[in-house]
Structures are given as C-alpha cells and as structure tokens.
C-alpha cells in the first residue's frame, strides 16, 4: 500500500531510445518463458553468451593447427649425476671454452695473410727522456 502511494508521487518517466526499446522487445520475444523477471533474463542471457564464447573458442583452436615440438634440454645423464660429477663436467666444459677463446685471441693478434703480428700502439707510456 505504501509503495503504491510512493509510486504515485513519482513523476519521473525515463525516455528510452526506439532502437533500445526494439532490442529489449526482441530479447523478450526470444525467451518468453522468463517474462518480465530481469534476473532470470540476465541469467539466460549470460548462458547464451557463454555458449557463443565456447563455440568461438573451439573454432579458434581448430584454426590453429601448429603444435611446436618441445624437447627436453637437460639430458638424463645430468639428472642422474651427483653434484661432484656435474661440477666436474662444468669445469671441463669451461676449460674447453677458455682454450677456444685463447686460440681465437691469439689468431686475432696476427695478420692472417702475412702471419706477422698486428701493430699495437703503446698507449699511456711515459714520455721518452732525452738523456
């Protein structure tokens, strides 16, 4: 009773765009069982959206046919080796790399065509004395 009196005092009438009104009417026609209950209509709308999203997701995954070949980087020997063995393997590998670096560095000091040492200026030396 009180609510009816309050509603009679309200003069505000929202103006709805004709396009929006048409969309609402179409949605109501699509799901007549729900009727005017907004919450059931929203619930039904969310279920429809979820179904559409799942369909799009399946279509997307069907289009993506590429599957990369992923291999394990670590060998089984490393998994079974204890710390000392792994450390020894690491030190041996480092020694080989140091040898290769040293050889490359020595090769860079000589001209590959003539075999003579490259010119290396002395930088930061003290001035020569005249005596």
NUBALUM-73237 format. One line per field, with one value per atom (N, C-alpha, C): residue number from 0; z, x, y; atom name. Coordinates in Angstrom, 1 decimal. Atoms other than C-alpha are relative to their C-alpha. Layout:
// residues N
k: (NUM, ...)
w: (Z, ...)
u: (X, ...)
v: (Y, ...)
a: (CA, ...)
This chain:
// residues 131
k: (0, 0, 0, 1, 1, 1, 2, 2, 2, 3, 3, 3, 4, 4, 4, 5, 5, 5, 6, 6, 6, 7, 7, 7, 8, 8, 8, 9, 9, 9, 10, 10, 10, 11, 11, 11, 12, 12, 12, 13, 13, 13, 14, 14, 14, 15, 15, 15, 16, 16, 16, 17, 17, 17, 18, 18, 18, 19, 19, 19, 20, 20, 20, 21, 21, 21, 22, 22, 22, 23, 23, 23, 24, 24, 24, 25, 25, 25, 26, 26, 26, 27, 27, 27, 28, 28, 28, 29, 29, 29, 30, 30, 30, 31, 31, 31, 32, 32, 32, 33, 33, 33, 34, 34, 34, 35, 35, 35, 36, 36, 36, 37, 37, 37, 38, 38, 38, 39, 39, 39, 40, 40, 40, 41, 41, 41, 42, 42, 42, 43, 43, 43, 44, 44, 44, 45, 45, 45, 46, 46, 46, 47, 47, 47, 48, 48, 48, 49, 49, 49, 50, 50, 50, 51, 51, 51, 52, 52, 52, 53, 53, 53, 54, 54, 54, 55, 55, 55, 56, 56, 56, 57, 57, 57, 58, 58, 58, 59, 59, 59, 60, 60, 60, 61, 61, 61, 62, 62, 62, 63, 63, 63, 64, 64, 64, 65, 65, 65, 66, 66, 66, 67, 67, 67, 68, 68, 68, 69, 69, 69, 70, 70, 70, 71, 71, 71, 72, 72, 72, 73, 73, 73, 74, 74, 74, 75, 75, 75, 76, 76, 76, 77, 77, 77, 78, 78, 78, 79, 79, 79, 80, 80, 80, 81, 81, 81, 82, 82, 82, 83, 83, 83, 84, 84, 84, 85, 85, 85, 86, 86, 86, 87, 87, 87, 88, 88, 88, 89, 89, 89, 90, 90, 90, 91, 91, 91, 92, 92, 92, 93, 93, 93, 94, 94, 94, 95, 95, 95, 96, 96, 96, 97, 97, 97, 98, 98, 98, 99, 99, 99, 100, 100, 100, 101, 101, 101, 102, 102, 102, 103, 103, 103, 104, 104, 104, 105, 105, 105, 106, 106, 106, 107, 107, 107, 108, 108, 108, 109, 109, 109, 110, 110, 110, 111, 111, 111, 112, 112, 112, 113, 113, 113, 114, 114, 114, 115, 115, 115, 116, 116, 116, 117, 117, 117, 118, 118, 118, 119, 119, 119, 120, 120, 120, 121, 121, 121, 122, 122, 122, 123, 123, 123, 124, 124, 124, 125, 125, 125, 126, 126, 126, 127, 127, 127, 128, 128, 128, 129, 129, 129, 130, 130, 130)
w: (0.0, 0.0, 0.0, -0.1, 1.0, -1.3, 1.3, -2.2, -1.1, 1.0, -4.3, 0.1, -0.2, -2.8, -0.4, 0.4, -3.3, -1.5, 1.4, -6.9, -0.7, 0.6, -7.5, 0.1, -0.2, -6.2, -1.0, 1.0, -8.7, -1.3, 1.3, -11.8, -1.1, 1.0, -13.5, -0.9, 1.0, -16.6, -1.0, 0.9, -18.4, -1.4, 1.4, -22.1, -0.6, 0.5, -23.9, -1.5, 1.4, -27.3, -0.8, 0.7, -30.0, -0.4, 0.3, -31.0, 1.2, -1.2, -27.4, 0.3, -0.3, -27.0, -0.9, 1.0, -30.1, 0.4, -0.5, -28.8, 1.2, -1.2, -25.5, -0.4, 0.4, -27.2, -0.7, 0.7, -29.4, 1.0, -1.0, -26.4, 0.8, -0.7, -24.6, -0.8, 0.9, -27.6, -0.1, 0.1, -27.8, 1.2, -1.2, -24.3, 0.8, -0.6, -23.4, 1.3, -1.3, -20.5, 1.1, -1.1, -18.5, 0.4, -0.3, -18.8, 0.4, -0.4, -17.0, 1.1, -1.1, -14.4, -0.6, 0.5, -15.1, 0.3, -0.5, -13.1, -0.8, 0.8, -15.0, -1.4, 1.4, -18.3, -0.1, -0.1, -17.3, 0.1, -0.1, -16.3, -1.3, 1.3, -19.5, -1.1, 1.0, -21.5, 0.3, -0.3, -19.7, -0.5, 0.4, -20.5, -1.6, 1.4, -24.2, -0.4, 0.3, -24.2, 0.2, -0.3, -22.6, -1.1, 1.1, -25.2, -1.3, 1.2, -28.0, 0.1, -0.2, -26.5, -0.1, 0.1, -26.2, -1.5, 1.4, -29.9, -0.7, 0.6, -30.9, 0.4, -0.4, -28.8, -0.7, 0.7, -30.4, -1.4, 1.4, -33.9, 0.0, 0.0, -33.0, 0.2, -0.2, -31.7, -1.2, 1.2, -34.8, -1.1, 1.1, -37.0, 0.3, -0.4, -35.0, -0.1, 0.1, -36.3, 0.4, -0.3, -35.4, 1.4, -1.4, -32.4, 0.0, 0.0, -31.6, 0.6, -0.6, -30.9, 1.1, -1.1, -27.5, 0.5, -0.5, -26.4, 1.3, -1.3, -23.0, -0.3, 0.2, -22.8, 0.8, -0.9, -19.9, -0.4, 0.3, -20.6, 1.3, -1.1, -18.4, 0.8, -0.7, -17.5, 1.0, -1.0, -15.8, 1.2, -1.1, -13.8, 1.0, -0.9, -12.5, 0.6, -0.6, -11.8, 1.3, -1.3, -8.3, -0.2, 0.1, -7.6, -0.4, 0.4, -7.9, -1.4, 1.5, -11.3, -0.8, 0.8, -12.6, 0.1, -0.1, -11.2, -0.8, 0.8, -12.9, -1.5, 1.4, -16.2, -0.3, 0.2, -15.8, -0.2, 0.0, -15.1, -1.3, 1.3, -18.2, -1.1, 1.1, -20.4, 0.0, -0.1, -19.1, -0.5, 0.4, -19.7, -1.5, 1.4, -23.3, -0.6, 0.5, -23.8, 0.2, -0.2, -22.3, -1.0, 1.0, -24.7, -1.3, 1.3, -27.7, 0.0, -0.1, -26.5, -0.2, 0.1, -26.1, -1.4, 1.4, -29.6, -0.9, 0.8, -31.1, 0.3, -0.4, -29.2, -0.6, 0.6, -30.4, -1.5, 1.4, -34.0, -0.4, 0.3, -33.8, 0.1, -0.1, -32.9, -1.2, 1.2, -36.2, -1.3, 1.3, -39.8, -0.7, 0.6, -41.5, -1.3, 1.3, -44.9, 0.1, -0.1, -43.8, 1.1, -1.1, -40.5, 1.0, -0.9, -39.0, 1.1, -1.0, -35.7, -0.4, 0.3, -36.0, 0.9, -0.7, -35.0, 1.3, -1.3, -31.3, 0.5, -0.5, -30.3, 1.5, -1.5, -26.8, 0.5, -0.5, -25.0, 1.5, -1.4, -21.7, 0.5, -0.4, -21.7, 0.4, -0.4, -20.0, -1.2, 1.1, -22.3, 0.0, 0.0, -23.5, 0.4, -0.4, -21.9, -1.0, 0.9, -23.9, 0.4, -0.5, -21.8, -0.4)
u: (0.8, 0.0, 0.9, -0.9, 2.8, 0.7, -0.7, 4.7, -0.8, 0.9, 1.7, -0.1, 0.1, 1.4, 1.3, -1.2, 5.1, 0.2, -0.1, 4.9, -0.9, 0.9, 2.0, 0.6, -0.6, 4.1, 1.2, -1.2, 7.0, -0.6, 0.4, 6.7, 1.0, -1.0, 9.8, -0.3, 0.2, 9.3, 1.2, -1.2, 12.5, -0.4, 0.2, 12.7, 1.0, -0.8, 14.0, 0.1, -0.3, 15.6, -0.8, 0.8, 13.5, 0.8, -0.8, 16.4, 0.2, -0.2, 17.0, -1.3, 1.3, 13.3, -0.3, 0.1, 13.3, 0.8, -0.9, 16.3, -0.6, 0.6, 14.5, -1.1, 1.2, 11.3, 0.4, -0.5, 13.3, 0.5, -0.5, 15.0, -1.1, 1.1, 11.7, -0.8, 0.7, 10.2, 0.8, -0.9, 13.2, -0.2, 0.1, 12.7, -1.3, 1.3, 9.0, -0.2, 0.2, 9.2, 0.5, -0.6, 11.3, -0.9, 0.9, 8.8, 0.7, -0.5, 9.4, 1.1, -1.0, 11.8, 1.4, -1.3, 15.1, 1.1, -1.1, 17.3, 0.0, 0.0, 16.2, 0.4, -0.3, 16.5, 1.6, -1.4, 20.1, 0.7, -0.6, 20.9, -0.1, 0.1, 19.6, 0.9, -0.9, 21.5, 1.5, -1.4, 24.7, 0.3, -0.2, 24.2, 0.2, -0.1, 23.7, 1.4, -1.3, 26.8, 1.2, -1.0, 28.9, 0.0, 0.1, 27.7, 0.7, -0.6, 28.6, 1.5, -1.4, 32.0, 0.7, -0.6, 32.7, 0.1, 0.0, 31.8, 1.1, -1.0, 34.1, 1.4, -1.3, 36.9, 0.4, -0.2, 36.5, 0.4, -0.4, 36.6, 1.4, -1.3, 39.7, 1.1, -1.0, 41.5, 0.1, 0.0, 40.5, 0.8, -0.8, 42.1, 1.5, -1.4, 45.4, 0.5, -0.4, 46.9, 1.5, -1.5, 50.6, 0.1, -0.4, 51.9, 1.5, -1.4, 55.5, 0.6, -0.7, 57.9, 0.9, -0.7, 59.2, 0.9, -0.9, 62.3, 0.5, -0.6, 63.9, 1.4, -1.3, 67.1, 1.0, -0.9, 68.7, 0.0, -0.1, 70.0, -0.3, 0.2, 69.2, 1.3, -1.3, 72.9, 0.1, -0.1, 72.7, -0.9, 0.9, 69.7, 0.5, -0.5, 71.4, 1.3, -1.3, 74.8, -0.2, 0.1, 75.5, 0.8, -0.5, 76.8, 1.5, -1.5, 80.6, 0.2, -0.1, 80.1, -0.4, 0.4, 78.1, 1.0, -1.0, 80.7, 1.2, -1.2, 83.5, -0.3, 0.4, 81.5, 0.1, 0.0, 81.1, 1.4, -1.4, 84.8, 0.7, -0.6, 85.8, -0.5, 0.6, 83.4, 0.6, -0.6, 84.7, 1.5, -1.4, 88.3, 0.1, 0.1, 87.4, -0.3, 0.4, 85.7, 1.2, -1.1, 88.7, 1.1, -1.0, 91.1, -0.4, 0.5, 88.9, 0.2, -0.1, 88.8, 1.5, -1.4, 92.6, 0.5, -0.5, 93.2, -0.5, 0.6, 90.8, 0.8, -0.7, 92.6, 1.4, -1.3, 96.0, -0.1, 0.1, 94.7, -0.3, 0.3, 93.4, 1.3, -1.2, 96.9, 0.9, -0.8, 98.4, -0.8, 0.6, 97.6, -0.2, 0.2, 96.0, 0.7, -0.6, 97.6, 1.5, -1.5, 101.2, 0.5, -0.4, 101.3, 0.9, -0.8, 103.1, -0.9, 0.8, 102.0, -0.6, 0.7, 99.5, 0.6, -0.5, 100.5, -0.8, 0.7, 99.7, 0.8, -0.7, 100.5, 0.1, -0.2, 101.8, -0.8, 0.9, 99.2, 0.3, -0.2, 99.8, 1.4, -1.4, 103.6, 0.5, -0.6, 105.7, 0.8, -0.8, 107.5, 1.4, -1.4, 110.9, 0.9, -0.9, 113.7, 1.2, -1.1, 116.5, 1.4, -1.3, 119.3, 0.5)
v: (-1.2, 0.0, 1.3, -1.2, 2.4, 0.2, 0.0, 1.5, 0.6, -0.5, 2.3, 1.5, -1.5, 5.8, 0.7, -0.6, 6.4, 0.0, 0.1, 5.3, 1.1, -1.0, 7.7, 1.4, -1.3, 10.6, 0.2, -0.1, 9.8, 0.5, -0.5, 11.8, -0.3, 0.2, 10.7, -1.2, 1.0, 8.7, -0.1, 0.1, 7.5, -0.1, 0.0, 8.1, -1.0, 1.1, 5.0, 0.2, -0.1, 5.2, -1.0, 1.0, 3.5, -1.3, 1.1, 1.3, -0.9, 0.8, 0.2, -0.7, 0.7, -0.5, -1.2, 1.1, -2.6, -1.2, 1.0, -4.6, -0.8, 0.6, -5.2, -0.9, 0.7, -6.3, -1.3, 1.2, -8.8, -1.0, 1.0, -10.3, -0.6, 0.6, -10.7, -1.0, 0.9, -12.4, -1.3, 1.2, -14.8, -0.9, 0.8, -16.0, 0.4, -0.4, -15.7, -0.7, 0.7, -18.2, 0.8, -0.8, -15.8, 1.1, -1.1, -13.0, 1.3, -1.3, -9.7, -0.1, 0.1, -11.1, 0.3, -0.4, -9.2, -0.9, 0.8, -11.5, -1.3, 1.2, -14.6, 0.3, -0.4, -12.7, 0.1, -0.2, -11.7, -1.4, 1.3, -15.3, -0.7, 0.7, -16.7, 0.6, -0.7, -14.0, -0.4, 0.4, -15.0, -1.4, 1.3, -18.6, -0.1, 0.0, -17.8, 0.6, -0.6, -15.6, -1.0, 1.0, -18.4, -1.0, 1.0, -20.9, 0.6, -0.6, -18.5, 0.2, -0.2, -17.8, -1.4, 1.4, -21.6, -0.4, 0.3, -22.0, 0.7, -0.8, -19.2, -0.5, 0.6, -20.7, -1.3, 1.3, -24.1, 0.3, -0.4, -22.5, 0.5, -0.6, -20.6, -1.1, 1.1, -23.7, -1.0, 0.9, -25.7, 0.7, -0.7, -23.0, 0.0, 0.1, -23.2, -1.4, 1.4, -26.4, -0.2, 0.1, -25.6, -0.5, 0.4, -27.5, -0.2, 0.0, -26.9, -1.3, 1.2, -29.8, 0.5, -0.4, -29.2, -1.2, 1.1, -31.2, 0.4, -0.3, -31.5, 0.4, -0.5, -29.5, -0.9, 0.7, -31.4, -1.5, 1.5, -34.9, -0.8, 0.8, -37.8, -0.2, 0.2, -38.1, 1.0, -1.0, -34.8, -0.2, 0.2, -35.8, -1.1, 1.1, -39.0, 0.3, -0.3, -37.4, 0.8, -0.7, -36.2, 1.4, -1.3, -32.7, 0.0, 0.0, -33.5, -0.4, 0.4, -35.2, 1.2, -1.2, -32.2, 1.1, -1.0, -29.8, -0.3, 0.4, -31.8, 0.3, -0.2, -31.7, 1.5, -1.4, -28.0, 0.6, -0.5, -27.3, -0.5, 0.4, -29.4, 0.8, -0.8, -27.5, 1.4, -1.4, -24.2, 0.0, 0.0, -25.3, -0.1, 0.1, -26.2, 1.4, -1.3, -22.8, 1.0, -0.9, -21.0, -0.2, 0.3, -22.8, 0.6, -0.6, -21.8, 1.5, -1.5, -18.2, 0.4, -0.3, -18.2, -0.1, 0.2, -19.6, 1.1, -1.1, -17.0, 1.3, -1.2, -14.3, 0.1, 0.0, -15.4, 0.2, -0.1, -15.6, 1.5, -1.4, -12.0, 0.9, -0.8, -10.7, -0.1, 0.2, -11.9, 0.2, -0.2, -10.9, -1.3, 1.3, -13.9, -0.2, 0.1, -13.1, -0.1, 0.0, -12.4, -0.8, 0.7, -14.1, 0.9, -0.9, -11.1, 0.6, -0.5, -9.6, 1.4, -1.3, -6.7, 1.1, -1.2, -3.2, 0.3, -0.4, -2.4, 1.1, -1.2, 1.1, -0.1, -0.1, 1.7, 1.2, -1.1, 3.8, 0.2, -0.3, 5.5, -0.2, 0.1, 5.2, 1.3, -1.3, 7.9, 0.5, -0.6, 10.3, -0.4, 0.4, 9.3, 1.1, -1.0, 11.1, 0.2, -0.3, 12.8, -0.4, 0.4, 11.5, -1.3)
a: (N, CA, C, N, CA, C, N, CA, C, N, CA, C, N, CA, C, N, CA, C, N, CA, C, N, CA, C, N, CA, C, N, CA, C, N, CA, C, N, CA, C, N, CA, C, N, CA, C, N, CA, C, N, CA, C, N, CA, C, N, CA, C, N, CA, C, N, CA, C, N, CA, C, N, CA, C, N, CA, C, N, CA, C, N, CA, C, N, CA, C, N, CA, C, N, CA, C, N, CA, C, N, CA, C, N, CA, C, N, CA, C, N, CA, C, N, CA, C, N, CA, C, N, CA, C, N, CA, C, N, CA, C, N, CA, C, N, CA, C, N, CA, C, N, CA, C, N, CA, C, N, CA, C, N, CA, C, N, CA, C, N, CA, C, N, CA, C, N, CA, C, N, CA, C, N, CA, C, N, CA, C, N, CA, C, N, CA, C, N, CA, C, N, CA, C, N, CA, C, N, CA, C, N, CA, C, N, CA, C, N, CA, C, N, CA, C, N, CA, C, N, CA, C, N, CA, C, N, CA, C, N, CA, C, N, CA, C, N, CA, C, N, CA, C, N, CA, C, N, CA, C, N, CA, C, N, CA, C, N, CA, C, N, CA, C, N, CA, C, N, CA, C, N, CA, C, N, CA, C, N, CA, C, N, CA, C, N, CA, C, N, CA, C, N, CA, C, N, CA, C, N, CA, C, N, CA, C, N, CA, C, N, CA, C, N, CA, C, N, CA, C, N, CA, C, N, CA, C, N, CA, C, N, CA, C, N, CA, C, N, CA, C, N, CA, C, N, CA, C, N, CA, C, N, CA, C, N, CA, C, N, CA, C, N, CA, C, N, CA, C, N, CA, C, N, CA, C, N, CA, C, N, CA, C, N, CA, C, N, CA, C, N, CA, C, N, CA, C, N, CA, C, N, CA, C, N, CA, C, N, CA, C, N, CA, C, N, CA, C, N, CA, C, N, CA, C, N, CA, C, N, CA, C, N, CA, C, N, CA, C, N, CA, C, N, CA, C, N, CA, C, N, CA, C, N, CA, C)
